[in-house]
Amino acid sequence: MEDSGATDTSREHAMPARSRQARWWLGLLGFVGILVIAVIALWAWLGSDAGLRYILADLTRRTEGHLTVRDARGSLLSAIHADELTYDD
């Protein structure tokens, strides 16, 4: 006794394999794209004066003010020059 008006909802809502695969590839492409953007942003930040200032401020904080760097120039991706570097124990 099958109801002639009933439909199989699992078939109607099942996504074709090709569509599932396309969504998977799009998701992977989106993830890789975000990862590439994050790496480029990190590289740019490391090469900036702001990145150097942040790291030096963090070092000063971690050493509880014992480390002092005066007039630092450069970036974390190249040479760093400072007029004075002192550590008071």
N, C-alpha and C positions, 0 to 999 in steps of 0.2 A: 504494500500500500504506500506508494510514493506520491507525495504531493506535487502536482504538476506545476504549481506556482513557485515552489522553493528553488532557490539557486544555491550553488556551491560558492560561498563567499571566500573560501580559501583560494580558489582559482582566480576569482576576480581581483583579489588584493595581492596575489603573488606577483612579484616583480620579475620580469624576464631576466634571464641570466646575463644577457648583453647589457641591459640597463644597470644591473647590480655591478657588473664589472666596470662600466663607465663611471659610476658613482665612486667606486673604490679608487680608480685611477685619478679622478678629479680630487678626491680627498687627499691622496698621496701627493699630488702635484701642489695642492694648497699648502700642505704641511712643509714640503721642501721649499716652496716659495717663502713662507714665513721664516723658516730656518735660515735661508740665504739672506733675507733682509736683516735678521737679527745679527748674523755674523758680520755683515757689512757695517751695520750701525756700531757694533762693538769695536771693529777695526778703526772706524772713524773716531770714536771716542778715545781709544787708546792712543791715537795719533794726535790728539788735541791737547792744548794747554790745560783745558778743564780736567781732563783725565789725570794729568800729572798733579795738578793742585789737589784733586780729590784724594789721590793715593798718599800724597805728602801729609795732608790733614789727617788722614786715617792713621798713618804711622805715628804722627805726633800724639794723637788720642790714645793709641794702643800702648805707647811708651809713657803715658801719663805726663806728657810735656817734657820729658827728658831729652827727646830728639828735637832739634831746631834746624830748619833749613831756610836759608835766607836767599831770596832772589833766584829761585830755580827757574831754568829755561829748558826747553826741549819737549820731548814727548816720551811716552813709555815704549814707543817703537823705535826710538833713535837714541842718540846720546843725550844725557841729562847733564846740564852744567848748573852749578850753584856757586854763589859768591862765598857762602859760609855754611858749613855743616858741623854742628856741635851736638855732643851728647853729654849731658850733665848727670852724673850718678848720684 
